[in-house]
């Protein structure tokens, strides 16, 4: 039996079922998708990848500072998701689990480097402030300036800012991802904000 559509086009049961499955996957929560991935559902894997690969890429890029390595790390992260989905127990959000996997892989890359200039060379990524802060605002939008300033922070400060503000993770979730006490997260966040404040102010951005 075929299902009639507009203009005389018909839809076979197989195609109709496939479209229904795609619609169901699109509205599923991340946790449901991971459960379906554990059962070998490739469509669920595609949906989860589409939802999260850009944010994961940006997260690991800010850690490893290499586009090629960041792309490889994201691919490796989702490969682990495919292989290990059955081990996910939903004690945290699926997005938190993804970030934990990606972070572990990024740190493994950093450890293999002879010396990671996390604090020194980073400053060169930000252009010197203009004499007139308004000029800086005109040349770059606020988001770009903020991201540039974040790159000057140490990895420890950079990642808590990233997780809290870009990934909207709670203090407890960040503590779980990074593997440190929640009070340490709060301390790093406090100092990261304090370090960012003068950098943003000199560029004409008042963070309040």
VOZATI-793452 format. One line per 2 residues: number of its first residue (from 1); for each residue x, y, z of N, C-alpha, C. Coordinates in steps of 0.05 Angstrom, whole numbers. Layout:
VOZATI-793452
NUM = X/Y/Z/X/Y/Z/X/Y/Z  ...
end
This chain:
VOZATI-793452
1 = 17/-24/0/0/0/0/17/25/0  9/45/-15/24/70/-16/7/92/-5
3 = 19/112/8/5/134/20/5/158/0  -18/168/-9/-19/189/-28/-9/216/-17
5 = 6/230/-33/15/257/-25/5/276/-46  14/301/-46/6/321/-65/17/314/-93
7 = 3/324/-112/11/322/-140/15/293/-149  -1/275/-138/0/247/-147/24/231/-137
9 = 40/243/-120/64/228/-110/55/210/-87  65/186/-87/58/167/-66/82/160/-49
11 = 77/151/-25/98/145/-5/94/116/3  115/100/-2/113/71/6/115/69/36
13 = 106/47/47/108/43/76/136/45/87  156/35/72/183/36/81/193/65/83
15 = 187/81/63/195/109/63/180/124/85  154/118/88/139/131/109/150/125/136
17 = 157/100/141/168/92/166/195/106/171  211/108/150/237/121/153/233/150/161
19 = 215/164/148/210/192/154/199/195/182  182/177/190/171/178/218/193/174/238
21 = 212/156/232/234/151/250/252/176/252  256/189/229/272/213/229/260/236/246
23 = 233/239/243/219/259/259/221/252/288  218/227/295/219/219/323/247/224/335
25 = 268/218/319/295/222/328/301/252/332  290/268/314/295/297/315/285/310/341
27 = 263/298/351/251/310/376/259/295/401  275/274/398/284/259/422/304/275/438
29 = 304/270/464/325/282/481/352/269/475  373/282/483/400/271/479/402/244/492
31 = 391/242/516/393/217/531/379/194/517  356/200/505/342/179/490/358/171/465
33 = 371/191/452/387/185/429/411/167/436  424/172/459/446/155/467/436/127/472
35 = 412/124/484/401/97/488/397/83/461  387/98/441/383/86/415/409/80/401
37 = 429/96/406/456/91/395/467/65/406  463/61/432/472/36/445/460/12/432
39 = 436/15/420/423/-7/406/430/-8/377  449/9/369/459/8/341/444/25/322
41 = 430/45/332/414/63/315/432/85/302  438/82/277/456/101/263/442/128/259
43 = 416/128/256/402/153/253/404/170/278  401/157/301/404/171/326/432/183/329
45 = 452/168/319/479/178/319/482/203/302  470/203/279/471/226/261/458/251/274
47 = 436/246/288/422/269/301/438/280/323  450/262/340/467/272/362/491/287/352
49 = 503/277/331/526/290/319/518/318/309  496/320/295/487/345/284/482/366/306
51 = 472/356/329/466/374/351/491/385/365  512/369/366/534/376/385/561/379/372
53 = 565/372/347/593/371/337/605/399/335  589/420/329/601/447/327/610/457/354
55 = 594/454/375/601/463/401/624/447/412  625/421/407/648/405/416/673/414/402
57 = 671/419/376/694/428/361/705/454/372  688/473/378/697/499/389/710/495/417
59 = 698/477/432/709/471/459/737/460/458  742/440/442/768/428/441/788/446/426
61 = 778/462/407/795/481/392/807/501/412  791/510/431/802/529/450/822/517/469
63 = 822/490/471/842/476/487/867/470/472  864/458/447/888/449/433/899/469/413
65 = 883/489/405/891/511/388/901/501/360  889/480/351/895/469/324/870/459/312
67 = 862/471/289/837/463/276/838/434/267  860/425/256/862/397/247/859/378/270
69 = 873/384/292/872/366/316/844/367/328  832/391/328/804/393/339/785/376/323
71 = 787/377/296/769/361/280/773/331/285  798/323/288/804/294/294/793/286/321
73 = 795/304/340/786/298/367/755/296/368  741/312/353/712/310/353/704/284/340
75 = 717/276/318/712/250/306/717/227/325  739/229/339/746/208/359/725/207/381
77 = 716/231/389/696/232/411/670/217/403  661/223/379/636/210/370/640/180/364
79 = 664/173/357/670/144/354/668/130/381  678/143/401/675/132/428/646/131/437
81 = 631/151/430/602/151/436/589/126/423  595/122/398/583/99/384/591/72/398
83 = 616/70/406/626/46/419/617/42/448  614/65/462/610/64/491/582/73/500
85 = 564/77/481/538/87/489/524/70/510  530/44/509/517/26/529/527/31/557
87 = 549/45/560/560/50/587/549/76/599  534/91/583/522/116/593/499/110/612
89 = 500/121/636/480/114/656/462/138/662  464/160/647/447/183/650/448/195/678
91 = 470/192/692/474/205/718/480/235/714  487/242/690/491/270/682/479/273/654
93 = 478/298/645/467/302/618/485/290/597  473/281/575/490/270/554/510/290/544
95 = 503/315/543/522/336/533/546/337/552  541/334/578/563/334/597/582/310/593
97 = 570/287/587/585/263/580/602/268/555  591/280/535/606/285/510/629/304/516
99 = 625/325/532/646/344/538/668/330/554  661/312/571/681/297/587/699/281/569
101 = 687/267/550/702/251/532/721/268/515  710/290/504/725/308/487/748/321/503
103 = 743/329/528/764/341/544/786/321/550  780/297/556/800/277/562/818/273/538
105 = 806/272/514/822/268/490/839/293/484  828/317/489/844/341/484/868/342/503
107 = 864/335/528/886/335/547/907/315/540  899/292/529/918/272/520/936/284/498
109 = 924/300/480/940/313/459/959/333/471  950/348/490/967/368/503/991/356/517
111 = 986/333/530/1007/319/545/1029/309/526  1022/303/501/1042/293/482/1060/315/471
113 = 1052/340/475/1068/362/465/1091/367/484  1115/373/472/1139/377/490/1135/399/510
115 = 1122/421/501/1117/443/520/1093/459/509  1072/460/525/1048/475/517/1049/503/528
117 = 1051/523/510/1053/551/519/1025/561/525  1013/551/546/985/558/552/982/587/561
119 = 1003/598/572/1001/625/583/1016/646/568  1037/638/554/1055/657/541/1045/665/513
121 = 1047/647/494/1040/653/467/1011/661/463  995/653/482/966/659/480/961/688/477
123 = 976/705/490/972/733/489/974/745/461  990/731/444/994/741/417/970/737/400
125 = 951/721/410/926/716/394/908/740/395  912/759/414/895/782/416/911/806/407
127 = 899/821/389/912/845/379/914/866/401  934/884/399/937/905/419/912/923/418
129 = 903/933/440/880/950/441/884/975/425  864/985/413/866/1010/398/865/1033/417
131 = 875/1056/409/875/1080/426/847/1088/433  829/1085/415/801/1091/420/785/1065/422
133 = 774/1059/445/759/1034/448/737/1031/428  725/1053/419/703/1051/399/713/1039/373
135 = 738/1043/366/749/1032/342/750/1002/343  758/992/367/759/963/371/731/951/369
137 = 711/965/379/684/955/378/674/954/349  682/974/334/673/975/306/686/953/289
139 = 711/947/296/726/927/279/718/898/286  710/894/311/702/867/319/676/869/335
141 = 659/849/333/635/850/350/643/840/378  625/844/396/630/838/424/638/809/428
143 = 623/791/414/629/763/417/657/755/409  666/767/387/693/762/377/714/772/397
145 = 710/796/407/729/807/426/730/790/451  706/781/461/706/764/485/721/738/480
147 = 716/725/457/729/700/452/760/704/450  768/726/438/796/732/436/809/736/464
149 = 795/750/481/805/754/508/807/728/524  787/711/520/787/685/534/812/669/527
151 = 822/672/502/845/656/494/871/664/509  871/687/522/894/695/537/896/682/565
153 = 874/669/573/874/656/599/889/630/599  896/620/623/908/594/624/887/573/617
155 = 896/549/611/876/528/604/856/523/626  865/523/651/847/518/673/825/539/675
157 = 832/564/671/812/585/672/795/586/647  808/580/625/794/581/599/772/561/598
159 = 777/537/608/757/516/605/733/520/623  737/532/647/714/536/664/696/558/652
161 = 709/579/641/693/600/628/678/588/604  691/571/589/679/558/566/655/542/574
163 = 659/525/594/637/506/602/614/521/614  619/541/630/597/556/644/582/574/625
165 = 596/589/608/583/609/591/576/599/563  593/583/551/587/574/524/570/549/524
167 = 574/532/544/559/507/545/537/507/567  536/529/582/515/532/602/514/510/622
169 = 537/501/631/539/480/651/539/492/679  528/477/698/527/486/726/555/482/738
171 = 559/493/762/584/489/776/589/460/782  568/446/790/571/417/795/577/401/770
173 = 565/408/748/571/395/723/599/400/714  609/424/717/636/431/710/656/415/727
175 = 649/413/753/666/398/771/668/369/762  646/358/753/646/330/743/662/327/718
177 = 660/346/699/674/344/674/704/347/678  712/367/694/740/373/698/753/355/719
179 = 737/344/737/747/326/758/760/340/781  748/363/789/758/378/812/735/385/830
181 = 740/392/855/718/400/873/703/425/863  678/427/870/662/449/861/672/476/871
183 = 684/476/895/696/501/905/720/510/888  734/491/877/757/498/860/746/510/834
185 = 724/499/824/711/510/800/703/539/805  691/544/828/682/571/835/706/590/837
187 = 728/580/849/752/597/851/763/604/824  765/584/807/776/588/780/758/607/764
189 = 732/604/768/714/622/754/717/650/764  720/654/790/723/680/801/748/694/790
191 = 771/679/790/795/691/780/795/696/749  781/677/735/779/681/706/764/706/700
193 = 742/711/714/727/736/710/744/760/717  759/758/738/775/781/747/797/787/726
195 = 808/766/714/829/770/693/817/781/667  792/773/661/779/782/637/770/811/639
197 = 763/820/662/751/846/665/768/869/654  794/871/661/810/893/649/815/890/619
199 = 817/865/610/821/861/581/797/871/565  773/866/576/749/874/562/745/905/565
201 = 752/915/588/748/944/593/766/960/574  790/951/570/808/967/553/799/966/523
203 = 782/946/517/771/944/490/743/957/489  736/970/510/711/985/509/686/969/515
205 = 690/946/528/667/929/535/664/928/565  641/937/574/635/937/603/618/913/609
207 = 629/894/624/615/870/631/598/873/656  599/896/669/582/900/692/593/888/717
end
